[in-house]
Amino acid sequence: MLFDLRSAGRRRTVKLVYLGLALLMFVGFVGFSIGSSGLSGGIVDAITGNGNSGGGDSAVTKRMTADIQSAQRRAEAGPTNPTAWAAVARARLRYASVGDNFDSAKSDYTAAGKRQLAAAATAWDKYLALNPPKPDEGLARQMIQAFISLAKADKAVSAQEVVTQVEPSQQTFANLALLAYQANQTRKGDLAAAKAISLAPKSDRKALKAQLDSAKSQALGQQIQQSQPTPTPTIG
């Protein structure tokens, strides 16, 4: 049974299932702008580059590699320039979705692609450490997807907080709640959920609350099951 969590492998499977459910809701809110007004630049575009990823084109791969090297040199030459580190993160994210870095059949990053995402995450951390006066919302949205792909829910929460700071809306706070619950940050999730509900039209509040309550219950159930000790196998 999938929800028999006595083995580490099954616990990981359930975690991925729930993270996947949260991601589906997240895609509904952000990727396709469901229930929003005037939002653009969803995570689907962040991954696909609006359909212009370049596939396995070696020329595109070489150009993106050159872009990474150029951005990295500029960042290392001016390590206190947040814009330079943001450029490195963007270049790494773009490269992660092309060629051998992305398995289109599985719709997932390969090991090489995840290394690019991890490098983008390092650049993102350096960018944020420099306290840019107005954090890049578009880049933050892309980093959320990168962190989800890397199974780093806590980092995804931090990136989503950047988005809510720039655009405090029903949608962004609902996404923050979903991600916070998956990251075991229940208090933060509750605060974000309450804010999202307060910003929603009155006619939508009941349905939104039900969605967020369900996400919280699933996350809490997952945490309880994972906390159960693994029984020692008997021999004989």
Secondary structure, 3 states (H helix, E strand, C coil): CCCCCCCHHHHHHHHHHHHHHHHHHHHHHHHCCCCCCCCCCCHHHHHHCCCCCCCCCHHHHHHHHHHHHHHHHHHHHCCCCHHHHHHHHHHHHHHHCCHHHEECCCCEECHHHHHHHHHHHHHHHHHHHCCCCCCCHHHHHHHHHHHHHCCCHHHHHHHHHHHHHHCCCHHHHHHHHHHHHHCCCHHHHHHHHHHHHHHCCHHHHHHHHHHHHHHHHHHHHHHHHHHCCCCCCCCC
